[in-house]
Amino acid sequence: QWRWAALWLLSAVMRPVAAVVAARGEQPEVVIRYAVQPGVPSVAQSSLKARTSDLTASWAASEARAAEEQAKAASALEATALSQANAAGSEFQAGNAARFAEISAQKTQLLRKEAETVAQDTQRILDGLPAKLESAVHRAVSDAVANAVAKMNDEVGHVVTTAKRDSAIASSRAAAAAEAAAKPFQIAKLRTAQTMQAYANNAVE
């Protein structure tokens, strides 16, 4: 009788197992893949990584400070170059002003010599004229010389003003103005001679 009991128990247990096996046979095969994961770092590895991070941060800060210092140095060099350029420009302007003043003084001396020459020539002509024409000719010559001297002073003042206003082209303008200022004396001299000749002709008539 115990045999029948064992057989019944075995059949009762095997039925669910057979059902599970049959059910699993109907499902697709499951592919299982394994991947190696990194292990927990050791204390030495963690310490080394921390030191590396600290060094990296320190180097980055050093590079930032070096870049800032370089920027400051570049700004200082730029300011120095600008100061040198300004100093050179001031020195150049001062040299030009002195040179223009010297040129103006030289041209003024030449113009005054021209005026003296015109006056001497006029005096010689006056000495050769009759006495009755002397006062009239003297007035004409005095007016011509006065106008020429006034124009000379205006031209010299214009030369100095031009030299101060525009130092780049003042030298050429000074030379041109001085040359132009010398022309009135030649014209005055010619007109004086013509006037005296006219008085002389009238006196003869």
Rosetta blueprint (number, residue, H / E / L):
1 Q L
2 W H
3 R H
4 W H
5 A H
6 A H
7 L H
8 W H
9 L H
10 L H
11 S H
12 A H
13 V H
14 M H
15 R H
16 P H
17 V H
18 A H
19 A H
20 V H
21 V H
22 A H
23 A H
24 R H
25 G H
26 E H
27 Q L
28 P L
29 E L
30 V L
31 V L
32 I L
33 R L
34 Y L
35 A L
36 V L
37 Q L
38 P L
39 G L
40 V L
41 P L
42 S L
43 V H
44 A H
45 Q H
46 S H
47 S H
48 L H
49 K H
50 A H
51 R H
52 T H
53 S H
54 D H
55 L H
56 T H
57 A H
58 S H
59 W H
60 A H
61 A H
62 S H
63 E H
64 A H
65 R H
66 A H
67 A H
68 E H
69 E H
70 Q H
71 A H
72 K H
73 A H
74 A H
75 S H
76 A H
77 L H
78 E H
79 A H
80 T H
81 A H
82 L H
83 S H
84 Q H
85 A H
86 N H
87 A H
88 A H
89 G H
90 S H
91 E H
92 F H
93 Q H
94 A H
95 G H
96 N H
97 A H
98 A H
99 R H
100 F H
101 A H
102 E H
103 I H
104 S H
105 A H
106 Q H
107 K H
108 T H
109 Q H
110 L H
111 L H
112 R H
113 K H
114 E H
115 A H
116 E H
117 T H
118 V H
119 A H
120 Q H
121 D H
122 T H
123 Q H
124 R H
125 I H
126 L H
127 D H
128 G H
129 L L
130 P L
131 A H
132 K H
133 L H
134 E H
135 S H
136 A H
137 V H
138 H H
139 R H
140 A H
141 V H
142 S H
143 D H
144 A H
145 V H
146 A H
147 N H
148 A H
149 V H
150 A H
151 K H
152 M H
153 N H
154 D H
155 E H
156 V H
157 G H
158 H H
159 V H
160 V H
161 T H
162 T H
163 A H
164 K H
165 R H
166 D L
167 S L
168 A L
169 I L
170 A H
171 S H
172 S H
173 R H
174 A H
175 A H
176 A H
177 A H
178 A H
179 E H
180 A H
181 A H
182 A H
183 K H
184 P H
185 F H
186 Q H
187 I H
188 A H
189 K H
190 L H
191 R H
192 T H
193 A H
194 Q H
195 T H
196 M H
197 Q H
198 A H
199 Y H
200 A H
201 N H
202 N H
203 A H
204 V H
205 E L
